[in-house]
Amino acid sequence: MPTLHSKSRVRWLPAAIILALTVLAFIVIWSLEAAHRQSQVLYTVLVLMLSFLLMLLWLLFFSRLRWKVRLLAFGAIVLTLFLSFTLFRIKGFSGDLVPLLEWRWSEKAAESLVGSSPTTPGAFSKDYPQFLGPHRNGTVRGIKLARDWSERPPQLLWRQPIGAGWSAFAVVGSSVITQEQRGEYEMVVCYDLHSGQERWRHSDHDRYEATPAGVGPRATPTIVGDRVYTLGATGILNCLDLGTGERIWSEDILYDNNAKLASWGMSGSPLVLDDLVIVSAGGPEGKSLVAYHKDTGARVWSGGSSPAGYSSPLLTTLVGVSQILIFNYGSVAAHDPSGGNLLWEHPWPSGTECVSQPVPLPNDRVFVSSAYGIGCKLFQIARDEDDQLNATLVWETPRLKAKFTNVIHRDGYIYGLDDGVLVCLDLADGQRRWKRGRYGHGQVILVDEPDAGKRGSDLLLVSAESGDVLLVEVNPDESKELARFPALASKTWNNPALAGQYLLVRNDREAACYELPIE
């Protein structure tokens, strides 16, 4: 017959089994190579939730602890959860969908910080007038950055709060323009390059907000001549005066093309080509890619029927034919710049967000990458026997999954962030040369130095998801981090802009301008 002592003995074995299985599940999740880190994070969260519920059931019904102890422990758990929800809030998610917490009484934006006195514009001041720079390829030429920042670190010119959004800066002269959300108004704001002072703002009574996408506009302004062209997160295409911000014309591209709002907001930056402003509307029945007259806003042509992705139209020449590349939802395509006709199209796995820019390459090839377990593909563009253009797959590999960063081509190699880790791929066969440096879902700029004559002379500026900025040597033989500094203090997805030696960075809370040391 069991004794009273044996009946009241605490059952520790079930708790130990739950903890052991939890640890084992973590080992399995993080040791196996998943399609993408987001899956590992989600599985980890599910395991934690299940383990918590099982431990709670064990505590209340199977532990054999005294009821007083059980109730006190349960009360402590409830109090801890209540305090957690009371004291903290989720301010957003990382690129891997990890919740980012902050105190509930924290300011929505970082406090304004004062840096060193603005310097006189130097001889290296150059324009960065659109998304990914002068050539829309993330490459800046003609400046030689110092490779050692230990003795001459980047100098802060200004740092201040900014409205929410994932837009980048466009720079012409001393005008620095971006898009941001301030309350219920979506804004285009012009700042002074050297002081950060606001020059003008344009407001539209509009707001995009979604979980976990966040708040505010996504696209980057395009500056051409004395005009600024912007696309808001809900599809408002504006033409503004560069000097004053006064609206010249405006068009709702979703309404005009019977298109649906993309799940993460309209993100394609306008492409200005001759007299046209070209945007990815994603409308059906031949209204996917659309061109408006840059002076009047009148629709000139449209073509394709694919829903919009999250990349921006890019002009290039392949097989001797001028064409506009675009990464749609479910396809990568090319259009005739003169009339919008579809020149060629290749399917891309649906159900994945198409963000990274297609990269045109020598010998009529195109490199495309996306995340969510897809990876990258190299296409050969050629004419068939009917004189039509088509894309043929050369190779594909999961070794570079660009989630919402852009990749860089240099001398036969591709450099980019593979689910947050910097990699180098050989374009000849798609093999990975190296993989090193977990920088998160950030962005990259190639600094193509003048008179570069040897391997490793060019540099990558990496804007990490943490807000740090790093200098990495462009070298297919090894990964070599040369320098880094903390540019911003929170999650940074926005593309940086490099105008001469002036580096402009921002996220959904603050913006800053640094003067980088040059040789």
PyMOL commands that set and color helices and strands:
alter all, ss='L'
color gray80, all
select helices_A, chain A and resi 4-7+13-31+37-62+67-87+253-256
alter helices_A, ss='H'
color red, helices_A
select strands_A, chain A and resi 88-93+99-103+139-141+155-161+170-172+175-182+185-192+198-204+209-210+214-215+222-224+227-231+236-241+247-252+271-273+276-283+287-293+299-303+314-318+321-328+331-335+342-347+359-361+365-370+375-383+389-397+408-410+413-418+421-426+432-438+443-448+459-463+468-473+480-486+497-499+502-506+510-515
alter strands_A, ss='S'
color yellow, strands_A
deselect
rebuild
show_as cartoon
